[in-house]
């Protein structure tokens, strides 16, 4: 079964490169550029995993994570938060809200694919 991944980031270059990389790895991909679109896409696409940027327009990644974690339909959803904010408090907040992992930008795409496969295993 092909895993479905939703990429949520307001930086078009990041979205494009991640989409290309992950499609090449065999994943089914959808994208969203802000927090509201992320929630809409999550509810229609029903991804197995979301790559979720923290700082975005409309709703932050933290808000999106908190909303999805409150919905029973997303109990099995895996969330990897992506951010340039590397402070321990930011990471602790993301994990406390229900993220499964936290990766700092810039990150190695190889490390990201390894983390995705590990979380989905």
Buried (B, 14 or more C-beta within 10 A) or exposed (E): EEBBBBBBBBBEEBBEEBBEBBEEBEBBBBBBBBBBBBBEBBEEBBBBBBBBBBBBEBBBBBBBBBBBBEEEEBEEBBBBBBBEBEEEEBBEBBBEBBBBBBBEBEEEBEEBBEBBEEBEE
